[in-house]
Amino acid sequence: MSAMDIHEILKYLPHRYPFLLVDKVISIETGKSIVALKNVSINEPFFPGHFPHHPVMPGVLIIEALAQAAAVLTLKTEGNTHKEDSVYYFVGIDGVRFKKPVTAGDQLILKVSIERQIKGLWKYAARAEVDNQLVTEAKLMCTSRSV
């Protein structure tokens, strides 16, 4: 198991501000799982509109953060970094549950484990936590395609 700083993460993800949603990898076990971190700041570009009187991180962005952690896990497992001629896509999201809101100041812990990989299709169990409490869980399916 090893950690990754933002400089190494940028080698695996094509996302950049304001859409890069993984700040740090706490631990990664290639072929198995990843634990990553997203610091949720009041300066996030979505907070002024969601919602001004009670800033809440949109659920779709929590799912996106989990998918980005999954992409790092997959690419690191395959021994690849991001390539300009390919994109890592969602192909399915099942069983999504939002248990608690994520607000400014929270540290979102992203936990993703590989359930299976068949013919370039990856399936993951994913969960996001704040202060050791589950805030979101889902089954994600992703694949890489040439563009």
DSSP file (Angstrom, degrees, kcal/mol; ACC not computed):
  #  RESIDUE AA STRUCTURE BP1 BP2  ACC     N-H-->O    O-->H-N    N-H-->O    O-->H-N    TCO  KAPPA ALPHA  PHI   PSI    X-CA   Y-CA   Z-CA
    1    1 A M              0   0    0      0, 0.0     2,-0.3     0, 0.0    28,-0.2   0.000 360.0 360.0 360.0 137.8    0.0    0.0    0.0
    2    2 A S  E     -A   28   0A   0     26,-1.1    26,-0.7     2,-0.0     2,-0.2  -0.956 360.0-123.4-143.9 162.8    1.3    3.4   -0.9
    3    3 A A  E     -     0   0A   0     -2,-0.3     2,-0.4    24,-0.2    23,-0.2  -0.613  17.3-152.7-101.2 163.2    0.1    7.0   -0.9
    4    4 A M  E     -A   25   0A   0     21,-2.2    21,-2.5    -2,-0.2     2,-0.1  -0.999   5.8-146.8-137.3 134.5    0.0    9.5   -3.8
    5    5 A D     >  -     0   0    0     -2,-0.4     4,-2.2    19,-0.2     3,-0.5  -0.372  40.6 -91.1 -89.5 178.5    0.3   13.3   -3.7
    6    6 A I  H  > S+     0   0    0      1,-0.2     4,-2.2     2,-0.2     5,-0.1   0.821 123.5  59.7 -62.0 -32.6   -1.5   15.6   -6.1
    7    7 A H  H  4 S+     0   0    0      1,-0.2     4,-0.4     2,-0.2    -1,-0.2   0.895 109.7  42.2 -65.3 -39.1    1.4   15.6   -8.6
    8    8 A E  H >> S+     0   0    0     -3,-0.5     3,-1.2     2,-0.2     4,-0.6   0.887 110.6  56.4 -73.7 -38.5    1.2   11.9   -9.1
    9    9 A I  H >X S+     0   0    0     -4,-2.2     4,-2.0     1,-0.3     3,-1.6   0.898 100.1  60.2 -57.2 -41.1   -2.6   11.9   -9.2
   10   10 A L  H 3< S+     0   0    0     -4,-2.2    -1,-0.3     1,-0.3    -2,-0.2   0.708  97.0  60.5 -62.9 -20.2   -2.3   14.4  -12.1
   11   11 A K  H <4 S+     0   0    0     -3,-1.2    71,-2.5    -4,-0.4    -1,-0.3   0.742 112.7  37.3 -75.2 -23.0   -0.4   11.8  -14.1
   12   12 A Y  H << S+     0   0    0     -3,-1.6    -2,-0.2    -4,-0.6    -1,-0.1   0.737 112.8  56.4-101.3 -28.0   -3.4    9.4  -13.9
   13   13 A L     <  -     0   0    0     -4,-2.0    -1,-0.1     2,-0.1    69,-0.1  -0.887  57.0-158.2-111.4 137.1   -6.4   11.8  -14.3
   14   14 A P        +     0   0    0      0, 0.0    -1,-0.1     0, 0.0     6,-0.1   0.623  63.1 111.5 -81.3 -12.4   -7.0   14.2  -17.1
   15   15 A H        +     0   0    0      4,-0.1     2,-0.3     3,-0.0    -2,-0.1  -0.270  43.3 177.6 -65.4 145.2   -9.3   16.3  -14.9
   16   16 A R    >   -     0   0    0      1,-0.0     3,-2.9     5,-0.0     4,-0.2  -0.878  37.6 -19.8-137.7 171.0   -8.2   19.8  -13.8
   17   17 A Y  T 3  S+     0   0    0      1,-0.4     4,-0.1    -2,-0.3    -1,-0.0  -0.257 125.0  20.1 -52.4 136.0   -9.8   22.6  -11.8
   18   18 A P  T 3  S+     0   0    0      0, 0.0    -1,-0.4     0, 0.0    -3,-0.0  -0.934 132.9  42.1 -96.0  16.3  -12.7   22.9  -11.2
   19   19 A F  S <  S+     0   0    0     -3,-2.9     2,-0.7     2,-0.0    -2,-0.2   0.449  79.1 105.7-107.0   0.4  -13.4   19.3  -12.0
   20   20 A L        +     0   0    0     -4,-0.2    45,-0.1     1,-0.1   -10,-0.0  -0.729  41.7 174.6 -78.7 117.3  -10.5   17.5  -10.3
   21   21 A L        +     0   0    0     -2,-0.7     2,-0.5    43,-0.1    -1,-0.1   0.161  50.1  81.0-117.1  16.7  -12.1   16.0   -7.2
   22   22 A V        +     0   0    0      1,-0.1    16,-0.2    16,-0.1     3,-0.1  -0.981  44.3 172.9-123.4 118.4   -9.3   13.9   -5.7
   23   23 A D        -     0   0    0     14,-2.8     2,-0.3    -2,-0.5   -17,-0.2   0.767  66.7  -0.5 -93.2 -29.8   -6.8   15.8   -3.6
   24   24 A K  E     - B   0  37A   0     13,-1.4    13,-2.9   -19,-0.1     2,-0.6  -0.988  56.3-132.7-159.9 145.4   -4.7   12.9   -2.2
   25   25 A V  E     -AB   4  36A   0    -21,-2.5   -21,-2.2    -2,-0.3    11,-0.3  -0.943  17.6-172.7-102.6 119.5   -4.5    9.1   -2.2
   26   26 A I  E    S-     0   0A   0      9,-2.2     2,-0.3    -2,-0.6    10,-0.2   0.908  70.2 -11.1 -77.1 -44.8   -4.1    7.9    1.3
   27   27 A S  E     - B   0  35A   0      8,-1.8     8,-2.9   -24,-0.1     2,-0.4  -0.988  59.1-171.4-155.1 150.1   -3.5    4.3    0.3
   28   28 A I  E     -AB   2  34A   0    -26,-0.7   -26,-1.1    -2,-0.3     2,-0.5  -0.986   8.6-169.2-144.8 133.1   -3.7    2.1   -2.8
   29   29 A E  E >>  - B   0  33A   0      4,-3.1     3,-2.4    -2,-0.4     4,-1.7  -0.919  34.4-126.9-120.3 101.4   -3.4   -1.6   -3.2
   30   30 A T  T 34 S+     0   0    0     -2,-0.5    44,-0.1     1,-0.3    43,-0.1  -0.127  92.2  17.6 -53.6 140.1   -3.2   -2.2   -7.0
   31   31 A G  T 34 S+     0   0    0     42,-0.4    -1,-0.3     1,-0.1    43,-0.1   0.372 131.9  46.1  81.0  -4.7   -5.7   -4.7   -8.2
   32   32 A K  T <4 S-     0   0    0     -3,-2.4    82,-2.9     1,-0.3     2,-0.3   0.623 104.8 -24.5-130.8 -67.7   -7.8   -4.3   -5.0
   33   33 A S  E  <  -BC  29 113A   0     -4,-1.7    -4,-3.1    80,-0.2     2,-0.3  -0.957  34.6-150.4-157.0 166.9   -8.7   -1.0   -3.5
   34   34 A I  E     -BC  28 112A   0     78,-2.3    78,-2.3    -2,-0.3     2,-0.4  -0.993   3.7-160.2-143.2 145.5   -8.0    2.7   -3.0
   35   35 A V  E     +BC  27 111A   0     -8,-2.9    -9,-2.2    -2,-0.3    -8,-1.8  -0.988  26.6 170.8-125.4 119.5   -8.6    5.2   -0.2
   36   36 A A  E     -BC  25 110A   0     74,-2.7    74,-2.8    -2,-0.4     2,-0.4  -0.760  22.7-131.3-127.3 171.1   -8.5    8.8   -1.4
   37   37 A L  E     -BC  24 109A   0    -13,-2.9   -14,-2.8    -2,-0.2   -13,-1.4  -0.972  12.1-173.0-130.2 137.3   -9.4   12.2    0.0
   38   38 A K  E     - C   0 108A   0     70,-2.3    70,-2.9    -2,-0.4     2,-0.6  -0.975  18.3-148.0-125.7 115.4  -11.3   15.2   -1.2
   39   39 A N  E     - C   0 107A   0     -2,-0.4     2,-0.8    68,-0.2    68,-0.2  -0.736  13.6-145.6 -80.5 123.5  -11.1   18.4    0.9
   40   40 A V        -     0   0    0     66,-2.7    65,-3.2    -2,-0.6     2,-0.3  -0.822  22.1-172.8 -97.5 109.1  -14.5   20.2    0.6
   41   41 A S    >   -     0   0    0     -2,-0.8     3,-1.8    63,-0.2     6,-0.2  -0.701  36.9-125.2-103.2 150.5  -13.8   23.9    0.7
   42   42 A I  T 3  S+     0   0    0     -2,-0.3    -1,-0.1     1,-0.3     5,-0.1   0.699 109.8  69.7 -62.9 -17.9  -16.3   26.8    0.9
   43   43 A N  T 3   +     0   0    0      4,-0.1    -1,-0.3     3,-0.0    -3,-0.0   0.398  68.7 127.3 -81.9   3.1  -14.5   28.1   -2.2
   44   44 A E    X   -     0   0    0     -3,-1.8     3,-1.1     1,-0.1    60,-0.0  -0.349  68.5-125.4 -60.0 140.7  -15.8   25.2   -4.4
   45   45 A P  T 3  S+     0   0    0      0, 0.0     4,-0.2     0, 0.0    -1,-0.1   0.676 104.8  56.6 -66.6 -16.2  -17.4   26.7   -7.5
   46   46 A F  T >> S+     0   0    0      1,-0.2     3,-1.0     2,-0.1     4,-0.9   0.698  86.4  78.7 -87.0 -19.4  -20.8   24.9   -6.9
   47   47 A F  G X4 S+     0   0    0     -3,-1.1     3,-0.6     1,-0.2     7,-0.2   0.851  81.4  63.0 -64.1 -37.0  -21.5   26.3   -3.4
   48   48 A P  G 34 S+     0   0    0      0, 0.0    -1,-0.2     0, 0.0     3,-0.2   0.804 118.8  28.6 -58.5 -25.0  -22.8   29.7   -4.5
   49   49 A G  G <4 S+     0   0    0     -3,-1.0    -2,-0.2    -4,-0.2     2,-0.2   0.479 108.3  73.6-111.0  -3.1  -25.7   28.0   -6.2
   50   50 A H  S << S-     0   0    0     -4,-0.9     6,-1.9    -3,-0.6    -1,-0.2  -0.588 129.5 -32.8-141.4  75.5  -26.1   24.8   -4.2
   51   51 A F    >   -     0   0    0      4,-0.4     3,-1.1    -2,-0.2    -1,-0.3   0.705  58.2-167.4-122.4 141.3  -27.3   26.2   -1.9
   52   52 A P  T 3  S+     0   0    0      0, 0.0    -3,-0.1     0, 0.0    -2,-0.1   0.848  98.5  43.0 -56.0 -36.5  -26.4   29.8   -0.9
   53   53 A H  T 3  S+     0   0    0      1,-0.3    -3,-0.0    -5,-0.0     0, 0.0   0.636 134.1  17.1 -84.7 -14.6  -28.2   29.5    2.5
   54   54 A H  S <  S-     0   0    0     -3,-1.1    -1,-0.3    -7,-0.2     2,-0.2  -0.576  82.9-142.3-157.4  85.1  -26.9   26.0    3.2
   55   55 A P        +     0   0    0      0, 0.0    49,-0.6     0, 0.0     2,-0.4  -0.321  27.6 172.9 -60.9 119.1  -23.9   24.9    1.1
   56   56 A V  B     -G  103   0B   0     -6,-1.9    47,-0.2    -2,-0.2    -2,-0.1  -0.993  34.6-119.6-128.5 133.4  -24.2   21.2    0.2
   57   57 A M        -     0   0    0     45,-3.4    45,-0.4    -2,-0.4     5,-0.1  -0.570  40.6-109.1 -69.9 127.2  -21.9   19.3   -2.2
   58   58 A P    >>  -     0   0    0      0, 0.0     4,-1.3     0, 0.0     3,-1.0  -0.312  18.6-130.2 -59.2 137.6  -24.0   17.9   -5.1
   59   59 A G  H 3> S+     0   0    0      1,-0.3     4,-2.3     2,-0.2     3,-0.2   0.850 106.3  60.4 -57.3 -37.5  -24.5   14.2   -4.9
   60   60 A V  H 3> S+     0   0    0      1,-0.2     4,-2.0     2,-0.2    -1,-0.3   0.829 103.7  51.4 -63.1 -29.5  -23.5   13.8   -8.6
   61   61 A L  H <> S+     0   0    0     -3,-1.0     4,-2.3     2,-0.2    -1,-0.2   0.806 105.9  53.8 -77.7 -28.9  -20.1   15.3   -7.7
   62   62 A I  H  X S+     0   0    0     -4,-1.3     4,-2.0    -3,-0.2    -2,-0.2   0.927 110.8  47.0 -65.3 -43.8  -19.6   12.9   -4.8
   63   63 A I  H  X S+     0   0    0     -4,-2.3     4,-2.4     1,-0.2    -2,-0.2   0.906 111.1  51.8 -62.6 -41.6  -20.2   10.1   -7.3
   64   64 A E  H  X S+     0   0    0     -4,-2.0     4,-2.5     2,-0.2    -1,-0.2   0.901 107.3  52.5 -61.7 -41.1  -17.8   11.7   -9.7
   65   65 A A  H  X S+     0   0    0     -4,-2.3     4,-2.1     1,-0.2    -1,-0.2   0.904 109.6  49.2 -61.9 -40.7  -15.1   11.9   -7.0
   66   66 A L  H  X S+     0   0    0     -4,-2.0     4,-2.3     1,-0.2    -2,-0.2   0.907 110.6  50.6 -63.5 -41.2  -15.6    8.2   -6.4
   67   67 A A  H  X S+     0   0    0     -4,-2.4     4,-2.4     2,-0.2    -2,-0.2   0.878 108.2  52.2 -64.7 -38.0  -15.3    7.5  -10.1
   68   68 A Q  H  X S+     0   0    0     -4,-2.5     4,-2.1     2,-0.2    -1,-0.2   0.903 109.4  49.3 -65.7 -39.7  -12.1    9.5  -10.3
   69   69 A A  H  X S+     0   0    0     -4,-2.1     4,-2.3     1,-0.2    -2,-0.2   0.913 110.6  51.4 -62.7 -40.8  -10.7    7.5   -7.4
   70   70 A A  H  X S+     0   0    0     -4,-2.3     4,-2.8     1,-0.2    -2,-0.2   0.891 107.4  53.2 -61.8 -39.9  -11.7    4.3   -9.3
   71   71 A A  H  X S+     0   0    0     -4,-2.4     4,-2.8     2,-0.2     5,-0.3   0.917 108.2  49.1 -63.2 -43.5   -9.9    5.6  -12.4
   72   72 A V  H  X S+     0   0    0     -4,-2.1     4,-2.5     1,-0.2     5,-0.3   0.935 112.5  49.1 -59.9 -45.5   -6.7    6.1  -10.5
   73   73 A L  H  X S+     0   0    0     -4,-2.3     4,-2.3     2,-0.2   -42,-0.4   0.927 113.9  45.5 -59.6 -46.5   -7.0    2.6   -9.1
   74   74 A T  H  X S+     0   0    0     -4,-2.8     4,-2.5     2,-0.2    -2,-0.2   0.944 115.0  45.3 -64.8 -49.4   -7.6    1.1  -12.5
   75   75 A L  H  X>S+     0   0    0     -4,-2.8     5,-2.8     1,-0.2     4,-0.8   0.903 114.9  48.0 -63.7 -40.6   -4.9    2.9  -14.3
   76   76 A K  H  <5S+     0   0    0     -4,-2.5     3,-0.5    -5,-0.3    -1,-0.2   0.898 111.5  51.4 -65.6 -39.2   -2.4    2.2  -11.6
   77   77 A T  H  <5S+     0   0    0     -4,-2.3    -2,-0.2    -5,-0.3    -1,-0.2   0.898 112.3  45.9 -62.4 -41.3   -3.4   -1.5  -11.6
   78   78 A E  H  <5S-     0   0    0     -4,-2.5    -1,-0.2    -5,-0.1    -2,-0.2   0.581 113.8-118.7 -78.3  -9.3   -2.9   -1.7  -15.3
   79   79 A G  T  <5S+     0   0    0     -4,-0.8     2,-0.3    -3,-0.5    -3,-0.2   0.763  73.0 125.6  76.3  24.9    0.4    0.1  -15.1
   80   80 A N      < -     0   0    0     -5,-2.8    -1,-0.3    -6,-0.2     2,-0.2  -0.798  47.2-153.5-113.6 155.0   -0.8    3.0  -17.2
   81   81 A T        -     0   0    0     -2,-0.3   -69,-0.3     1,-0.1   -70,-0.1  -0.671  50.6 -64.1-110.1 176.9   -1.0    6.7  -16.8
   82   82 A H        -     0   0    0    -71,-2.5     2,-0.4    -2,-0.2    -1,-0.1  -0.361  52.5-158.9 -62.2 138.1   -3.5    9.0  -18.5
   83   83 A K    >   -     0   0    0      3,-0.2     3,-1.6   -71,-0.1    -1,-0.0  -0.956  21.4-133.0-120.6 141.5   -3.2    9.1  -22.3
   84   84 A E  T 3  S+     0   0    0     -2,-0.4    -1,-0.1     1,-0.3    -2,-0.0   0.716 104.4  57.9 -63.6 -21.6   -4.5   11.9  -24.6
   85   85 A D  T 3  S+     0   0    0     61,-0.1    62,-2.3    62,-0.1     2,-0.3   0.277 103.4  58.0 -97.3  12.7   -6.1    9.3  -26.9
   86   86 A S  E <   -D  146   0A   0     -3,-1.6     2,-0.4    60,-0.3    60,-0.2  -0.979  58.7-159.7-140.9 155.9   -8.3    7.6  -24.3
   87   87 A V  E     -D  145   0A   0     58,-2.7    58,-2.6    -2,-0.3     2,-0.7  -0.989  18.8-133.8-133.1 141.4  -11.1    8.5  -21.9
   88   88 A Y  E     -D  144   0A   0     -2,-0.4     2,-0.3    56,-0.2    56,-0.3  -0.869  35.6-168.5 -96.5 113.5  -12.3    6.7  -18.8
   89   89 A Y  E     -D  143   0A   0     54,-3.2    54,-2.2    -2,-0.7     2,-0.3  -0.738  25.6-120.9-108.7 149.2  -16.1    6.6  -19.0
   90   90 A F  E     +D  142   0A   0     -2,-0.3    52,-0.3    52,-0.2     3,-0.1  -0.659  28.7 172.9 -70.1 139.2  -18.9    5.7  -16.6
   91   91 A V  E     +     0   0A   0     50,-3.1     2,-0.3     1,-0.4    51,-0.2   0.406  64.7   2.1-123.8  -8.5  -21.1    2.9  -18.1
   92   92 A G  E     -D  141   0A   0     49,-1.5    49,-2.5     2,-0.0    -1,-0.4  -0.906  46.8-165.8-174.2 148.2  -23.3    2.3  -15.1
   93   93 A I  E     +D  140   0A   0     -2,-0.3     2,-0.3    47,-0.2    47,-0.2  -0.972  21.9 178.8-138.5 121.5  -24.2    3.3  -11.6
   94   94 A D  E     +D  139   0A   0     45,-2.8    45,-2.8    -2,-0.4    -2,-0.0  -0.895  55.4  10.9-124.7 152.9  -26.3    1.1   -9.5
   95   95 A G  E    S-     0   0A   0     -2,-0.3     2,-0.2    43,-0.2    -1,-0.2   0.783  71.7-179.5  59.6  34.0  -27.7    1.2   -5.9
   96   96 A V  E     +     0   0A   0     -3,-0.1     2,-0.4    42,-0.1    42,-0.2  -0.481   1.7 178.7 -70.4 132.3  -26.7    4.8   -5.2
   97   97 A R  E     -D  137   0A   0     40,-2.3    40,-1.9    -2,-0.2     2,-0.6  -0.997  19.2-157.6-136.1 131.6  -27.7    5.9   -1.7
   98   98 A F  E     +D  136   0A   0     -2,-0.4    38,-0.3    38,-0.2    37,-0.1  -0.942  16.8 172.0-108.0 115.4  -27.1    9.4   -0.2
   99   99 A K        +     0   0    0     36,-2.8    37,-0.2    -2,-0.6    36,-0.2   0.812  62.8   6.1 -95.6 -34.9  -27.1    9.0    3.6
  100  100 A K  S    S-     0   0    0     35,-1.0    -1,-0.3    33,-0.1     2,-0.1  -0.991  79.2-101.0-148.6 149.6  -26.0   12.5    4.8
  101  101 A P        -     0   0    0      0, 0.0     2,-0.5     0, 0.0    35,-0.0  -0.422  27.5-137.3 -72.0 150.0  -25.2   15.8    3.2
  102  102 A V        -     0   0    0    -45,-0.4   -45,-3.4    -2,-0.1     2,-0.2  -0.941  30.0-175.9-106.8 126.6  -21.6   16.8    2.6
  103  103 A T  B >   -G   56   0B   0     -2,-0.5     3,-2.1   -47,-0.2   -47,-0.2  -0.704  35.4 -66.7-122.7 170.0  -20.9   20.4    3.5
  104  104 A A  T 3  S+     0   0    0    -49,-0.6   -63,-0.2     1,-0.3    -1,-0.1  -0.286 119.0  30.7 -56.6 135.2  -18.1   23.0    3.4
  105  105 A G  T 3  S+     0   0    0    -65,-3.2    -1,-0.3     1,-0.4   -64,-0.1   0.218  90.3 126.5  97.7 -12.6  -15.2   22.0    5.7
  106  106 A D    <   -     0   0    0     -3,-2.1   -66,-2.7   -66,-0.2     2,-0.6  -0.432  55.9-138.7 -75.5 151.2  -15.8   18.3    5.4
  107  107 A Q  E     -C   39   0A   0    -68,-0.2     2,-0.7    -2,-0.1    24,-0.5  -0.963  19.6-150.2-106.2 114.1  -13.1   15.8    4.4
  108  108 A L  E     -C   38   0A   0    -70,-2.9   -70,-2.3    -2,-0.6     2,-0.6  -0.761   5.0-155.7 -88.6 116.8  -14.6   13.3    2.1
  109  109 A I  E     -CE  37 129A   0     20,-3.2    20,-2.4    -2,-0.7     2,-0.6  -0.853   7.8-155.3 -96.5 121.9  -12.9    9.9    2.3
  110  110 A L  E     -CE  36 128A   0    -74,-2.8   -74,-2.7    -2,-0.6     2,-0.5  -0.870  11.2-175.1-103.7 118.5  -13.4    8.0   -0.9
  111  111 A K  E     +CE  35 127A   0     16,-3.1    16,-2.5    -2,-0.6     2,-0.4  -0.961   8.3 170.4-119.7 119.0  -13.2    4.2   -0.6
  112  112 A V  E     -CE  34 126A   0    -78,-2.3   -78,-2.3    -2,-0.5     2,-0.4  -0.991   8.4-175.7-131.6 133.4  -13.3    2.1   -3.8
  113  113 A S  E     -CE  33 125A   0     12,-2.5    12,-2.4    -2,-0.4     2,-0.4  -0.982  29.2-116.2-128.9 144.3  -12.7   -1.6   -4.3
  114  114 A I  E     + E   0 124A   0    -82,-2.9    10,-0.3    -2,-0.4     3,-0.1  -0.619  26.8 178.9 -76.8 126.8  -12.6   -3.6   -7.4
  115  115 A E  E     -     0   0A   0      8,-3.1     2,-0.3    -2,-0.4     9,-0.2   0.807  65.6 -26.8 -92.8 -39.5  -15.4   -6.3   -7.6
  116  116 A R  E     - E   0 123A   0      7,-1.5     7,-2.8     2,-0.0    -1,-0.4  -0.981  45.6-148.0-168.4 162.6  -14.5   -7.6  -11.0
  117  117 A Q  E     + E   0 122A   0     -2,-0.3     2,-0.4     5,-0.2     5,-0.2  -0.964  21.0 170.2-141.4 120.6  -13.0   -6.8  -14.4
  118  118 A I  E >   - E   0 121A   0      3,-2.5     3,-2.1    -2,-0.4    -2,-0.0  -0.979  67.6 -24.3-136.3 121.6  -14.2   -8.5  -17.6
  119  119 A K  T 3  S-     0   0    0     -2,-0.4     3,-0.1     1,-0.3    -1,-0.1   0.863 127.3 -43.9  48.3  48.5  -13.2   -7.5  -21.1
  120  120 A G  T 3  S+     0   0    0      1,-0.2    24,-0.6    23,-0.1     2,-0.5   0.473 113.6 117.0  80.3   1.2  -12.2   -3.9  -20.3
  121  121 A L  E <   -EF 118 143A   0     -3,-2.1    -3,-2.5    22,-0.1     2,-0.4  -0.911  47.5-162.7-104.7 124.8  -15.3   -3.3  -18.1
  122  122 A W  E     -EF 117 142A   0     20,-2.9    20,-2.2    -2,-0.5     2,-0.4  -0.886   4.4-162.9-110.4 135.7  -14.6   -2.7  -14.4
  123  123 A K  E     -EF 116 141A   0     -7,-2.8    -8,-3.1    -2,-0.4    -7,-1.5  -0.969  13.8-175.7-119.4 136.2  -17.1   -2.9  -11.6
  124  124 A Y  E     -EF 114 140A   0     16,-2.8    16,-1.8    -2,-0.4     2,-0.5  -0.917  28.5-137.0-130.0 150.9  -16.5   -1.3   -8.2
  125  125 A A  E     -EF 113 139A   0    -12,-2.4   -12,-2.5    -2,-0.3     2,-0.4  -0.950  37.8-174.4 -98.9 127.7  -18.0   -1.1   -4.8
  126  126 A A  E     +EF 112 138A   0     12,-2.8    12,-2.3    -2,-0.5     2,-0.3  -0.960  14.9 171.3-131.4 143.0  -17.7    2.6   -3.7
  127  127 A R  E     -EF 111 137A   0    -16,-2.5   -16,-3.1    -2,-0.4     2,-0.4  -0.995  16.8-152.1-148.2 146.4  -18.4    4.5   -0.6
  128  128 A A  E     -EF 110 136A   0      8,-3.0     7,-3.2    -2,-0.3     8,-1.6  -0.957  18.0-172.8-118.9 138.7  -17.8    8.0    0.7
  129  129 A E  E     -EF 109 134A   0    -20,-2.4   -20,-3.2    -2,-0.4     2,-0.4  -0.940  17.0-163.1-131.1 151.3  -17.4    8.8    4.3
  130  130 A V  E >  S- F   0 133A   0      3,-2.3     3,-1.7    -2,-0.3   -22,-0.1  -0.994  86.1  -9.5-129.6 126.7  -17.1   11.9    6.5
  131  131 A D  T 3  S-     0   0    0    -24,-0.5     3,-0.1    -2,-0.4    -1,-0.1   0.893 130.0 -56.8  51.7  44.5  -15.8   11.5   10.0
  132  132 A N  T 3  S+     0   0    0      1,-0.2     2,-0.4    -3,-0.0    -1,-0.3   0.642 113.7 119.8  63.2  17.1  -16.1    7.7    9.7
  133  133 A Q  E <   - F   0 130A   0     -3,-1.7    -3,-2.3   -33,-0.0    -1,-0.2  -0.946  69.9-114.3-113.5 133.5  -19.8    8.0    8.8
  134  134 A L  E     + F   0 129A   0     -2,-0.4    -5,-0.2    -5,-0.2     3,-0.1  -0.431  39.2 165.2 -63.8 128.4  -21.2    6.8    5.5
  135  135 A V  E     +     0   0A   0     -7,-3.2   -36,-2.8     1,-0.4   -35,-1.0   0.659  66.2   8.7-113.3 -29.9  -22.5    9.6    3.3
  136  136 A T  E     -DF  98 128A   0     -8,-1.6    -8,-3.0   -38,-0.3    -1,-0.4  -0.993  57.9-179.7-151.7 143.6  -22.8    7.9   -0.1
  137  137 A E  E     +DF  97 127A   0    -40,-1.9   -40,-2.3    -2,-0.3     2,-0.3  -0.990  13.8 150.1-142.5 152.5  -22.5    4.4   -1.5
  138  138 A A  E     - F   0 126A   0    -12,-2.3   -12,-2.8    -2,-0.3     2,-0.5  -0.981  43.2-115.3-167.8 161.7  -22.9    3.0   -5.0
  139  139 A K  E     -DF  94 125A   0    -45,-2.8   -45,-2.8    -2,-0.3     2,-0.3  -0.964  39.3-163.3-103.6 125.7  -21.8    0.3   -7.4
  140  140 A L  E     -DF  93 124A   0    -16,-1.8   -16,-2.8    -2,-0.5     2,-0.4  -0.858  12.7-165.6-113.4 146.3  -19.9    1.8  -10.3
  141  141 A M  E     +DF  92 123A   0    -49,-2.5   -50,-3.1    -2,-0.3   -49,-1.5  -0.999  18.4 167.0-129.7 131.9  -19.1    0.4  -13.7
  142  142 A C  E     -DF  90 122A   0    -20,-2.2   -20,-2.9    -2,-0.4     2,-0.3  -0.929  13.0-174.5-140.4 160.4  -16.5    2.1  -15.9
  143  143 A T  E     -DF  89 121A   0    -54,-2.2   -54,-3.2    -2,-0.3     2,-0.4  -0.976  23.7-121.6-150.5 161.4  -14.4    1.4  -19.1
  144  144 A S  E     -D   88   0A   0    -24,-0.6     2,-0.3    -2,-0.3   -56,-0.2  -0.893  30.4-177.9-107.0 137.5  -11.7    3.1  -21.1
  145  145 A R  E     -D   87   0A   0    -58,-2.6   -58,-2.7    -2,-0.4     2,-0.2  -0.977  28.1-114.0-135.0 147.0  -12.2    4.0  -24.7
  146  146 A S  E      D   86   0A   0     -2,-0.3   -60,-0.3   -60,-0.2   -61,-0.1  -0.525 360.0 360.0 -74.1 146.2  -10.0    5.5  -27.4
  147  147 A V              0   0    0    -62,-2.3   -61,-0.2    -2,-0.2    -1,-0.1   0.370 360.0 360.0-115.0 360.0  -11.1    8.9  -28.7
